[in-house]
């Protein structure tokens, strides 16, 4: 009798075990929604690539929230991720909310229901303390495994990874930031921080998470090329949700069996990846982008109410017209009208002989017509201040030779030259002039640039100036003052370097 009972119990346990094994082995689906490089674009903007007039509006948190909610109404397996650079690009980042500049953006993300994010370089534009405050507002984890302090602690309210359970799947997500962080952010904002190897760090946490999860994702802010290199060098990784390079991957890129996705920038698209996991393996992956065309009217929601409130406040403060452009200010190369104007404005404000401006510090083209304060802020959204220093004529020659040889992305003001490039890449300078006067190699000339450029002087100028003096003048304020004074502006390119004929 006892044997019969034991036999029946064993049979029952075997059946339960077999049933459980069958259930576990069933394929599971997951829908990953993702954004990156929002740059504070919380309201719609004109789709500038559309040729017809009036151009349609695209993006904004109201449209994003509506689209995410619409997908969630049809699917229960949704995971929403962001790849960083939430900050910098709109005056909303200057408004303090719950102790953080730009904190309203993260309150909106809470309302939309993000599951995790990885900070980007621009999320450190204000300060480390501000990023900590932003991460404290977020009701979702801040993931960054390779950003530590000198004691190898995670100092910015960041954690290396999280495991999220969704639709019966255990999803491990690792955050990775660009190893080039020190060339992307004002160095004073990075004091005490170390950026570890993305490859070594990712592999370390993939090895940790693989036995505990059904799927391992790297949520990165480093660019699609770096993501491709990461995919090629790490084993055990399933997917990379990327950012930083503003790449619109209409379908996933596959490298070494790893699926790489990215949406572009400015909330113009929502990334959607539908995948199936069977026995810890991806068996089906379909990725696409949804263009977030902004509808004129969406149902009122907590997100739209907060968006409208913040927009009204910003419009009230930044809608003032400070000048009029009689022609377009369009970025492009080392010589552009907007670059010439901004660099010359710095030179005049500092009463310097020579001005320098990093090309990529100008973030938006301005089209002919009224210039609002908001337009200028979106072109110059960083909190840069002016810095002065001195270079001898000989040092200025070295800077020009470096600029020609490396095609350094800088604008110049107050200095001109013609040049020839030899077959051995040597640079011959001719007729170098400072404000119309022939350069004196032995004379010391006063120069001006932003504090950011000073932190990256070796990369932009080829030399590292000494005895730098930081002025109580912001770059934005300097250019705003110049525009107000000029008011009517006809765009003009002021040439600096010319190839000799």
C-alpha positions in Angstrom: 0.0 0.0 0.0 2.7 2.4 1.0 4.6 1.6 -2.2 1.5 2.3 -4.3 1.0 5.7 -2.6 4.6 6.5 -3.1 4.4 5.5 -6.8 1.3 7.6 -7.3 3.0 10.6 -5.6 6.0 10.2 -7.9 3.8 10.0 -10.9 2.0 13.1 -9.8 5.2 15.1 -9.3 6.5 13.9 -12.6 3.3 15.1 -14.4 3.5 18.5 -12.6 7.2 18.8 -13.5 6.5 18.0 -17.1 3.6 20.4 -17.3 5.7 23.2 -15.6 8.6 22.5 -18.0 6.2 22.7 -21.0 4.9 26.1 -19.7 8.4 27.5 -19.2 9.5 26.3 -22.6 6.6 28.2 -24.4 7.8 31.1 -26.5 7.3 34.5 -24.9 6.9 37.8 -26.7 8.2 41.2 -25.7 7.6 44.7 -27.2 10.5 47.1 -26.6 9.6 50.8 -27.1 12.6 53.1 -27.1 13.6 56.8 -27.4 17.0 58.6 -27.3 18.5 62.0 -27.6 15.3 63.9 -26.7 17.3 67.1 -26.1 14.4 68.6 -24.1 12.1 68.6 -27.2 9.0 68.3 -25.1 6.8 70.2 -27.6 6.3 69.6 -31.3 8.5 71.3 -33.9 8.4 71.8 -37.6 9.5 68.9 -39.7 12.1 71.0 -41.5 12.9 68.2 -44.0 9.4 68.5 -45.5 9.3 70.9 -48.5 5.6 71.7 -48.6 4.2 74.6 -46.7 2.9 74.8 -44.0 5.3 72.1 -42.7 3.7 69.5 -40.4 4.7 69.4 -36.8 6.5 66.4 -35.3 7.4 65.1 -31.9 6.7 66.3 -28.3 5.8 64.5 -25.1 2.0 64.7 -25.7 2.3 62.7 -29.0 4.8 60.3 -27.5 2.5 59.6 -24.5 -0.5 59.1 -26.7 1.4 56.7 -29.0 2.9 54.7 -26.1 -0.5 54.4 -24.4 -2.1 53.3 -27.7 0.4 50.4 -28.0 0.0 49.5 -24.3 -3.8 49.2 -24.8 -3.2 46.5 -27.4 -0.2 44.7 -25.8 0.6 43.7 -22.2 4.3 42.9 -22.9 5.6 46.5 -23.3 9.0 47.7 -22.0 9.9 51.4 -22.4 13.5 52.5 -22.4 15.5 55.7 -23.1 19.1 56.0 -24.2 19.9 59.4 -22.6 20.5 63.1 -23.6 17.2 64.0 -22.2 18.7 67.4 -21.4 19.9 70.4 -23.3 18.1 72.0 -26.2 15.1 73.9 -24.8 14.7 76.5 -22.0 12.7 74.0 -20.0 16.1 72.7 -18.8 16.7 76.0 -17.1 13.6 75.8 -15.0 14.0 74.2 -11.6 11.5 71.5 -10.6 11.8 69.5 -7.3 15.4 70.8 -6.9 16.6 69.9 -10.4 17.1 72.1 -13.5 15.0 70.3 -16.2 13.3 68.1 -13.6 9.9 68.6 -15.3 11.2 66.4 -18.2 11.6 63.5 -15.8 8.2 64.1 -14.2 6.8 63.8 -17.7 8.7 60.6 -18.3 7.3 59.2 -15.0 3.8 60.0 -16.3 4.5 58.2 -19.6 5.8 55.2 -17.7 9.4 54.6 -18.6 11.0 51.5 -17.2 14.7 52.5 -17.3 17.1 55.0 -18.8 20.9 55.4 -19.4 22.3 59.0 -18.9 24.0 60.7 -21.9 26.8 63.2 -21.9 24.3 66.2 -22.1 22.6 65.0 -18.9 25.8 66.2 -17.2 25.7 69.7 -18.8 24.5 71.4 -15.6 26.4 69.5 -12.9 26.8 66.1 -11.2 24.5 67.3 -8.5 21.8 68.2 -11.0 22.0 64.7 -12.6 21.6 63.2 -9.1 18.6 65.4 -8.6 17.1 64.3 -12.0 17.7 60.7 -11.2 16.0 61.2 -7.8 12.9 62.5 -9.5 12.8 59.5 -11.9 10.6 56.7 -10.7 12.6 54.4 -13.0 16.3 53.2 -12.6 19.2 55.2 -13.9 21.5 52.6 -15.4 25.2 53.2 -16.0 27.7 50.4 -15.3 30.8 52.1 -16.5 30.6 55.5 -14.8 32.1 55.4 -11.3 34.1 57.6 -9.0 37.7 57.1 -7.8 36.6 54.5 -5.3 34.7 52.5 -8.0 31.4 53.5 -6.5 28.4 54.5 -8.5 28.1 58.2 -7.5 25.3 59.6 -9.6 22.3 57.7 -8.3 23.2 55.2 -11.0 23.2 51.4 -10.8 24.9 49.1 -13.2 21.9 47.0 -14.3 18.4 46.0 -13.5 16.3 42.9 -14.1 12.7 43.6 -15.2 10.1 40.9 -15.4 7.6 41.3 -18.2 5.2 38.8 -19.8 7.0 35.9 -18.0 10.4 37.0 -19.2 13.3 38.1 -17.1 15.0 41.0 -19.0 18.5 42.1 -17.8 19.4 45.6 -18.9 22.9 47.1 -18.5 23.7 50.8 -18.9 26.8 52.0 -20.8 28.0 55.6 -21.4 30.5 56.8 -24.0 34.1 56.4 -23.1 34.7 59.7 -24.9 32.7 61.5 -22.1 35.7 63.7 -21.1 35.7 65.2 -24.6 32.0 65.8 -24.6 31.3 67.6 -21.4 32.7 70.6 -19.5 35.5 69.0 -17.6 34.6 70.9 -14.4 31.4 68.8 -14.4 33.3 65.5 -14.4 35.6 66.0 -11.4 36.1 62.6 -9.7 34.4 60.5 -12.3 35.9 57.7 -14.2 34.6 56.0 -17.4 35.4 52.3 -17.5 35.9 50.3 -20.7 32.4 49.7 -22.4 33.5 46.3 -23.7 35.0 44.9 -20.4 32.2 46.3 -18.3 29.4 45.0 -20.6 31.0 41.5 -20.7 31.3 41.5 -16.9 27.6 42.1 -16.4 26.5 39.9 -19.3 28.3 37.0 -17.6 26.5 37.9 -14.3 23.1 38.3 -15.9 23.0 35.5 -18.4 22.3 32.7 -16.0 19.6 34.8 -14.2 17.7 36.1 -17.3 16.0 35.2 -20.5 17.2 38.2 -22.4 20.2 40.6 -22.0 20.1 44.2 -23.3 22.7 46.9 -23.3 21.1 50.4 -23.0 23.9 52.6 -24.3 24.8 56.2 -25.0 27.9 56.0 -27.2 26.9 56.0 -30.9 26.0 53.4 -33.5 29.6 52.7 -34.6 30.7 52.1 -31.0 27.6 49.9 -30.5 28.7 47.9 -33.5 32.2 47.5 -32.1 30.6 46.5 -28.7 28.4 43.9 -30.4 31.4 42.4 -32.2 33.5 42.1 -29.0 31.0 40.8 -26.4 29.4 37.4 -26.3 26.1 36.6 -24.7 24.4 39.9 -25.5 21.1 39.9 -27.3 20.3 43.5 -28.1 21.7 47.1 -27.9 19.3 49.9 -27.5 21.5 52.8 -28.5 21.8 56.6 -28.6 24.2 59.5 -29.0 24.9 59.4 -32.8 21.3 60.5 -33.7 21.1 57.6 -36.1 17.7 56.7 -37.6 17.8 52.9 -37.9 14.6 52.1 -39.7 15.3 48.4 -39.1 17.7 46.9 -36.6 21.3 46.5 -37.5 22.7 43.1 -36.8 26.3 42.6 -35.8 27.6 39.3 -34.4 24.0 38.2 -33.8 23.3 41.3 -31.7 20.4 43.5 -32.8 21.2 47.3 -32.6 18.4 49.9 -32.6 18.3 53.7 -32.4 15.6 56.3 -33.2 17.3 59.5 -34.3 16.7 62.4 -32.0 14.3 65.0 -30.6 11.4 62.6 -30.1 10.7 62.6 -33.8 10.3 58.8 -33.8 9.4 56.1 -31.4 11.3 52.8 -31.8 9.3 49.6 -31.7 10.9 46.2 -31.5 8.7 43.1 -31.4 10.6 40.0 -30.4 10.0 36.4 -29.4 12.2 34.6 -26.8 12.2 30.8 -26.8 14.4 28.9 -24.3 16.6 32.0 -23.6 17.1 32.6 -27.3 15.8 35.3 -29.6 13.9 33.5 -32.3 12.1 36.4 -34.0 12.9 40.2 -34.1 11.0 42.9 -36.0 12.0 46.5 -35.5 10.6 49.7 -36.9 10.3 53.4 -36.3 7.0 55.2 -35.8 7.1 58.8 -37.0 5.5 60.9 -34.3 3.5 63.3 -36.4 1.8 65.7 -33.9 -2.0 65.8 -34.2 -3.6 69.1 -33.6 -5.8 67.7 -30.9 -5.3 64.8 -28.5 -7.3 63.8 -25.5 -6.3 65.8 -22.4 -4.0 63.8 -20.1 -1.7 64.5 -17.2 1.2 64.6 -19.6 -0.5 67.1 -22.0 -1.6 69.3 -19.1 2.0 69.6 -17.8 3.3 70.1 -21.3 0.9 72.9 -22.0 1.6 74.5 -18.6 5.4 74.5 -19.1 5.1 75.7 -22.7 3.0 78.6 -21.6 5.5 79.7 -19.0 8.4 79.4 -21.5 6.6 81.2 -24.2 5.9 84.1 -21.8 9.6 84.4 -20.9 11.3 83.5 -24.2 9.0 84.7 -26.9 10.5 88.2 -27.0 11.9 89.2 -30.4 15.5 90.3 -30.0 16.4 90.9 -33.6 15.5 90.2 -37.3 17.5 88.0 -39.7 17.5 89.1 -43.3 18.6 85.7 -44.6 19.2 82.3 -43.1 21.8 81.4 -40.6 22.7 77.9 -41.6 25.4 75.8 -40.0 28.0 74.0 -42.1 31.7 73.6 -42.1 34.3 75.9 -40.7 32.8 78.9 -42.4 29.2 79.9 -41.9 27.4 83.1 -41.3 26.1 82.0 -37.9 29.5 80.8 -36.9 31.1 84.0 -38.0 28.6 86.1 -36.1 28.9 84.1 -32.8 32.7 84.0 -32.9 33.0 87.7 -33.6 30.5 88.5 -30.9 32.8 86.7 -28.4 35.9 88.5 -29.7 34.3 91.9 -29.4 32.8 91.3 -25.9 36.2 90.2 -24.6 38.0 92.9 -26.6 40.3 90.2 -27.9 42.4 90.0 -31.0 41.3 86.5 -32.0 38.2 84.5 -31.3 37.6 80.7 -31.4 34.3 78.8 -31.4 33.7 75.0 -31.6 31.4 74.3 -34.6 29.3 71.7 -32.8 28.5 74.1 -30.0 26.0 75.7 -32.3 23.0 73.4 -32.1 20.4 74.9 -34.5 20.0 76.8 -37.8 18.0 80.1 -37.6 15.9 81.0 -40.6 15.2 84.4 -42.0 12.7 86.5 -40.0 12.3 87.5 -36.3 14.8 86.0 -33.8 13.1 85.1 -30.6 15.1 84.6 -27.4 13.9 81.0 -27.5 15.4 80.5 -31.0 18.8 81.8 -29.8 18.6 79.6 -26.7 18.0 76.5 -28.9 21.1 77.4 -31.0 23.2 78.0 -27.9 21.7 75.9 -25.1 24.9 75.3 -23.0 25.9 77.2 -19.9 29.2 78.2 -21.3 31.2 81.2 -20.1 33.9 83.2 -22.0 37.5 82.5 -21.2 40.5 84.7 -22.3 44.1 83.7 -22.8 47.2 84.8 -24.7 49.1 83.2 -27.6 52.2 84.5 -29.3 52.2 84.9 -33.0 54.3 81.7 -33.3 51.7 79.8 -31.3 48.9 81.2 -33.5 50.7 79.9 -36.5 50.8 76.5 -34.9 47.1 76.6 -34.2 46.4 77.5 -37.9 48.6 74.8 -39.2 46.9 72.3 -36.9 43.4 73.5 -38.0 44.3 73.0 -41.7 46.1 69.7 -41.2 43.4 68.1 -39.0 40.3 70.0 -40.3 39.6 71.0 -36.7 35.9 71.9 -36.2 36.4 75.5 -35.2 35.3 78.9 -36.3 37.8 81.8 -36.3 37.4 85.5 -35.9 40.0 88.3 -36.2 42.6 86.1 -38.0 43.0 85.3 -41.7 45.5 83.3 -43.7 46.0 81.5 -47.0 47.7 78.1 -47.0 49.2 75.3 -49.1 49.3 71.6 -48.1 52.5 69.7 -49.1 52.6 66.1 -50.3 54.0 65.2 -46.9 51.0 66.9 -45.1 53.2 69.9 -44.1 51.2 73.2 -44.0 52.7 76.4 -45.5 50.9 79.5 -44.3 51.0 82.7 -46.3 49.8 86.3 -45.5 48.7 85.6 -41.9 47.0 88.7 -40.6 45.4 89.8 -37.3 42.6 92.2 -37.9 44.2 93.3 -41.2 47.7 93.6 -39.8 50.6 91.2 -40.6 51.1 88.7 -37.8 54.1 89.4 -35.5 55.5 86.1 -34.4 57.0 87.6 -31.2 54.0 89.5 -30.1 51.4 88.2 -27.6 47.8 88.3 -28.8 44.7 88.2 -26.7 42.3 85.3 -27.5 38.9 84.3 -26.4 36.9 81.0 -26.4 34.3 79.2 -24.3 35.2 77.4 -21.1 34.2 74.2 -22.8 36.7 74.7 -25.7 39.4 75.5 -23.1 38.8 72.1 -21.5 39.3 70.5 -25.0 42.0 73.0 -26.3 44.4 70.3 -27.3 41.8 68.6 -29.5 40.5 71.8 -31.1 43.6 74.0 -31.1 46.5 71.6 -31.0 48.0 73.4 -28.0 47.0 73.9 -24.3 46.9 77.6 -23.3 48.0 78.7 -19.8 46.9 81.6 -17.5 43.3 81.3 -18.6 41.0 84.0 -17.2 37.3 83.1 -16.9 35.0 86.1 -17.5 31.6 86.8 -15.9 30.1 86.6 -19.4 28.0 83.7 -20.7 28.2 82.8 -24.4 24.4 83.0 -24.7 24.2 86.4 -23.0 27.1 87.8 -25.1 25.4 86.8 -28.4 22.0 87.9 -27.2 23.4 91.4 -26.3 25.1 91.7 -29.8 21.8 90.7 -31.6 19.8 93.2 -29.6 22.3 96.0 -30.5 22.5 95.1 -34.2 18.8 94.2 -34.4 18.7 94.0 -38.2 21.2 91.4 -39.3 22.2 90.4 -42.8 24.0 87.1 -42.7 27.6 87.3 -43.8 30.4 84.8 -43.8 33.7 86.2 -42.7 36.4 84.1 -44.3 39.4 83.0 -42.2 41.4 80.3 -43.9 41.8 80.1 -47.7 43.7 77.6 -49.8 46.2 79.4 -52.0 45.6 79.1 -55.8 
